[in-house]
């Protein structure tokens, strides 16, 4: 599928979703004298609950991911050890360069 046709498809789907969401939030309960209920809530209520739930879960997932990364990443070397290891590495590299030039 080309980029142009994918763009048109995304545009059309987003417009249709906006129309359906507007209907679900503002019109669905008023089009029935006794609106249908699912688990004790109307379509209008679910149309607000579900997006809020998704956004809250996405935020909490990102926070959990950051916490997991912080908990499982080993601590950095102290500055003194880091300087020593850097000088050893640079010395090894300089020795290798000198050996190649010989």
Backbone bond lengths (Angstrom), bond angles and torsions (degrees), N, CA, C in turn:
res aa  C-N    CA-C-N  psi(-1)  N-CA   C-N-CA  omega(-1)  CA-C   N-CA-C  phi
1 X - - - 1.444 - - 1.534 108.23 -
2 X 1.291 116.50 133.63 1.463 120.29 -179.12 1.522 111.32 -75.91
3 X 1.330 115.72 163.06 1.459 120.93 179.88 1.520 111.78 -62.15
4 X 1.325 116.83 -37.41 1.465 120.21 -178.72 1.524 110.32 -64.36
5 X 1.318 117.43 -45.69 1.466 119.65 -179.23 1.529 111.09 -69.36
6 X 1.316 117.71 -33.95 1.470 120.25 175.51 1.519 110.39 -65.74
7 X 1.331 116.65 -41.05 1.463 120.63 177.93 1.514 111.47 -62.76
8 X 1.338 117.26 -43.57 1.469 120.61 178.05 1.527 110.86 -63.31
9 X 1.326 116.54 -40.45 1.458 120.35 179.08 1.534 110.98 -64.03
10 X 1.322 117.65 -46.24 1.467 121.24 177.83 1.523 111.43 -61.14
11 X 1.332 116.55 -42.50 1.460 120.95 179.39 1.526 110.47 -61.76
12 X 1.333 116.95 -48.03 1.463 121.55 -179.05 1.523 111.26 -62.86
13 X 1.330 116.90 -45.37 1.465 120.07 179.71 1.523 112.31 -63.91
14 X 1.331 117.17 -38.33 1.463 119.07 179.85 1.526 111.25 -68.49
15 X 1.342 117.59 -38.54 1.464 120.08 177.53 1.533 110.28 -65.44
16 X 1.333 117.02 -44.25 1.467 120.21 178.39 1.530 111.58 -63.33
17 X 1.320 116.99 -38.22 1.465 120.75 177.90 1.518 110.99 -66.49
18 X 1.329 116.94 -39.25 1.466 119.69 176.88 1.523 111.19 -62.24
19 X 1.325 116.72 -41.90 1.467 120.61 179.02 1.525 110.13 -64.96
20 X 1.329 117.70 -45.40 1.460 121.01 179.97 1.533 111.15 -63.95
21 X 1.324 116.93 -39.13 1.468 120.25 179.75 1.520 110.68 -67.12
22 X 1.348 116.98 -41.26 1.463 120.62 177.12 1.524 109.98 -60.21
23 X 1.339 116.04 -43.76 1.457 119.35 178.40 1.525 110.43 -61.85
24 X 1.333 117.24 -44.63 1.460 121.15 -176.65 1.521 111.92 -64.28
25 X 1.329 117.00 -36.85 1.469 119.76 -176.96 1.522 111.13 -79.92
26 X 1.326 117.45 -46.98 1.464 119.81 -168.42 1.527 115.51 -104.27
27 X 1.313 119.07 -28.86 1.453 120.23 -169.54 1.526 113.37 -108.68
28 X 1.317 118.61 -30.84 1.470 121.35 -168.92 1.521 113.42 -57.20
29 X 1.306 119.07 -42.92 1.461 120.59 -177.08 1.519 112.03 -74.70
30 X 1.319 117.67 -22.61 1.459 120.74 -177.22 1.519 112.28 -90.17
31 X 1.327 116.89 -11.72 1.458 119.03 179.52 1.531 111.76 -84.08
32 X 1.320 117.35 -8.80 1.459 122.33 178.91 1.523 108.73 -121.50
33 X 1.334 116.19 144.29 1.462 117.74 174.22 1.523 110.04 -73.04
34 X 1.332 116.33 -36.28 1.457 121.66 174.82 1.524 106.87 -125.67
35 X 1.352 118.30 93.31 1.467 120.20 -173.45 1.521 112.17 -62.20
36 X 1.339 116.74 143.63 1.471 119.37 177.73 1.525 110.76 -66.32
37 X 1.316 115.34 147.16 1.461 119.91 -178.03 1.510 109.66 -123.16
38 X 1.317 114.51 146.34 1.456 121.72 174.97 1.515 107.00 -127.91
39 X 1.306 117.09 119.36 1.468 123.75 -175.43 1.529 111.26 55.09
40 X 1.319 115.46 37.67 1.453 120.71 175.11 1.522 115.04 79.91
41 X 1.323 118.24 6.97 1.466 121.24 179.81 1.523 109.50 -126.73
42 X 1.329 114.92 151.06 1.460 120.19 -179.71 1.523 110.34 -84.75
43 X 1.329 115.20 170.91 1.466 120.80 178.96 1.523 110.35 -60.19
44 X 1.323 116.81 -40.70 1.465 121.03 -179.93 1.530 111.08 -61.98
45 X 1.301 117.34 -41.03 1.465 120.04 178.72 1.525 111.17 -67.22
46 X 1.333 117.21 -42.90 1.467 120.30 179.15 1.524 111.30 -64.60
47 X 1.344 116.94 -33.69 1.460 119.41 -179.07 1.524 111.80 -68.28
48 X 1.301 118.25 -18.22 1.464 121.25 174.02 1.532 111.72 -95.90
49 X 1.313 116.62 -35.39 1.467 120.89 -177.63 1.532 111.27 -67.81
50 X 1.317 117.68 -45.77 1.470 121.15 -173.79 1.529 112.53 -62.86
51 X 1.355 120.51 -50.01 1.478 118.48 178.80 1.531 113.13 -62.64
52 X 1.323 116.95 -38.95 1.465 119.28 178.44 1.525 109.93 -63.37
53 X 1.319 116.83 -42.77 1.464 121.14 178.06 1.526 111.14 -61.53
54 X 1.324 117.06 -42.18 1.470 120.83 179.22 1.522 110.94 -63.05
55 X 1.335 117.56 -46.10 1.460 120.01 -179.21 1.529 112.12 -65.46
56 X 1.314 116.98 -39.76 1.474 120.06 177.97 1.526 109.99 -63.96
57 X 1.338 117.22 -44.66 1.461 120.12 179.56 1.526 111.80 -65.40
58 X 1.328 118.22 -38.32 1.467 120.13 177.07 1.529 110.76 -62.71
59 X 1.330 116.51 -44.04 1.468 120.12 178.04 1.524 110.58 -61.02
60 X 1.325 116.92 -46.81 1.466 120.24 -179.12 1.527 111.75 -66.95
61 X 1.329 117.67 -32.33 1.457 120.73 175.89 1.526 110.42 -64.24
62 X 1.330 117.29 -43.07 1.462 120.46 178.84 1.526 110.09 -64.03
63 X 1.327 117.35 -42.30 1.467 120.52 178.38 1.532 110.11 -63.33
64 X 1.328 117.90 -42.35 1.465 121.14 178.09 1.523 111.11 -63.98
65 X 1.320 116.72 -39.75 1.468 121.03 178.84 1.529 110.73 -63.87
66 X 1.318 117.47 -42.80 1.467 121.10 177.41 1.528 109.45 -63.07
67 X 1.335 117.12 -43.89 1.464 120.45 178.87 1.518 111.87 -62.44
68 X 1.324 116.99 -42.84 1.472 120.84 178.68 1.526 110.42 -62.65
69 X 1.320 116.83 -42.82 1.461 120.62 179.54 1.526 110.69 -63.66
70 X 1.318 116.75 -42.79 1.461 119.95 178.74 1.522 111.39 -65.38
71 X 1.328 117.05 -36.41 1.462 120.72 -177.12 1.520 112.29 -75.09
72 X 1.325 118.58 -29.40 1.460 120.64 -174.25 1.522 113.66 -102.55
73 X 1.312 118.86 -7.25 1.466 121.27 178.18 1.516 108.92 -82.31
74 X 1.329 118.11 128.89 1.466 119.09 178.94 1.521 110.66 -66.78
75 X 1.322 116.64 149.45 1.464 119.24 -179.15 1.528 110.93 -66.65
76 X 1.326 115.20 154.69 1.458 120.49 178.63 1.528 110.08 -71.18
77 X 1.326 115.37 154.80 1.459 120.05 177.13 1.521 109.87 -67.74
78 X 1.325 117.45 147.08 1.460 118.79 174.16 1.526 109.66 -60.78
79 X 1.312 117.24 155.65 1.456 122.68 -173.91 1.527 111.96 -59.50
80 X 1.339 118.44 -38.64 1.464 121.29 -178.08 1.536 110.45 -64.49
81 X 1.328 116.80 -46.02 1.460 120.44 179.57 1.525 110.67 -66.55
82 X 1.309 116.82 -35.14 1.453 120.51 -179.60 1.530 110.19 -65.94
83 X 1.338 117.12 -41.18 1.467 120.29 178.99 1.529 110.54 -64.16
84 X 1.357 116.57 -41.07 1.457 120.10 179.25 1.524 111.16 -65.05
85 X 1.335 117.25 -43.11 1.460 119.74 -179.34 1.522 110.67 -68.62
86 X 1.333 117.73 -34.08 1.466 120.57 176.96 1.520 111.14 -67.09
87 X 1.328 116.23 -40.92 1.468 118.55 -179.87 1.527 110.59 -68.51
88 X 1.334 117.42 -36.02 1.462 120.18 176.53 1.521 110.69 -64.84
89 X 1.316 116.60 -42.58 1.457 120.32 179.69 1.522 110.81 -64.72
90 X 1.337 116.67 -43.49 1.464 118.79 -179.49 1.526 110.18 -67.16
91 X 1.344 117.53 -34.04 1.456 120.24 176.98 1.519 110.94 -66.42
92 X 1.316 117.62 -41.00 1.463 121.36 176.97 1.522 110.85 -61.87
93 X 1.302 116.39 -41.56 1.461 120.25 -179.04 1.523 110.30 -66.81
94 X 1.338 116.55 -42.16 1.465 119.87 179.52 1.532 110.56 -63.99
95 X 1.350 117.08 -39.63 1.465 120.43 177.64 1.522 110.84 -63.02
96 X 1.309 117.24 -40.83 1.461 120.32 179.64 1.526 111.03 -65.77
97 X 1.310 116.36 -40.36 1.467 119.56 179.32 1.520 110.48 -64.66
98 X 1.337 116.73 -42.61 1.465 120.22 179.72 1.524 110.69 -64.61
99 X 1.324 118.80 -39.12 1.466 122.04 179.55 1.529 111.58 -66.85
100 X 1.293 119.12 -30.16 1.463 122.22 179.24 1.529 110.28 -73.84
101 X 1.320 115.68 -34.98 1.466 119.50 -176.98 1.509 112.06 -74.47
102 X 1.318 118.49 -15.68 1.463 121.39 -176.89 1.499 111.88 -78.56
